[in-house]
Amino acid sequence: MNEEFKETGLPEEKVETMDDFKDELEASFKRVRKGDVLTGTVIHVKEDMILLDLKYYAQGVIRKEDINGDPEFHLIQEIHPGDEITAMVLNPDDGEGNVLLSAKLFGDQKAWEKLNALLTDRTVVNVKITEIVKGGAVAYLEGIRGFIPASKLAAEFVENLEEYKGKTIEVTVITADEENKKLILSGKEPALFKRQEEKNRKIAKCQAGAVMEGTVESLKEYGAFINLENGLTGLLHISQISSQRIKHPGVVLKEGQKVKVKILSTADNKISLSMKAVEEDSELTGEVFDYQESGSASTDLSSLLKGLKF
């Protein structure tokens, strides 16, 4: 018979086998139950739901509220025909012959697994502040509602939380409690880390021996903190303020005073400074201060003439 078709040029008749009906047969025997996890292909997207081809005698339906927990999730913009979605069965028959599914319920299980991984790895991620509430802000991560306490929103205390509404910030997960549905995020942690990284980069560019100008930031019993021209702060130990022995930095310095200092060391990302070294290195001393316990400074004639050549 096949030879006759070949001789006459007519197309060979295809003989159907059981393999051709494999999918249909499997679908007819499959029984969907509540709690089952199914994967289907999107065949239609509506404003309030999507329809799925489940390779089953009934279509799958996912309502908008069962898609994603993020209130800013746009169904039509985010999901398209041909997309594959995995969801959990809520009801094998919604009353209209469809299988009612929840992508959110299934997604939440996976989301908490992801959130715990982010917590363990201290991974920095971006989130958008969607709401300001009492004591902090709300942002969604992996579709889960997260809370950012006001004290954890930024590196410094934020007085006006409303300024952060709609902003996208970097956060880390600091609590991921699936049982109590508690997700807490911190913007402070990555902000401080970023600040420290920037500081370390600047310190790496500081060379021991370099002379810089700075401003006295604060005075302590053991020395003074100097804000340098590059924005970094270094410690000027009391022993490095003057070649003369002094009992307190305030004898020589006052807050807001401009000084010239030399970088002695940047070990352990801490900047050690010296005013004494600048004085010692100077070829022309200029005004040499005679530091008094009262904190005043005077210049005598012999010191003024010192170093001048006639």
Secondary structure, DSSP 8 states (H G I E B T S, - for coil): -HHHHHHHT--------GGGGHHHHHHHH----TT-EEEEEEEEE-SSEEEEE-SSSS-EEEEGGGT-S-TT--HHHH--TT-EEEEEEEES--SSS-EEEEHHHHHHHHHHHHHHHHHHHT--EEEEEEEEETTEEEEEETTEEEEEEGGGSSSS--S-GGGGTT-EEEEEEEEEETTTTEEEEESHHHHHHHHHHHHHHHHHH--TT-EEEEEEEEEETTEEEEEETTS-EEEEEGGGT-SS--S-GGGT--TT-EEEEEEEE-GGG--EEESHHHHHH-SS--S--EE-TTS-EE--HHHHHTT---
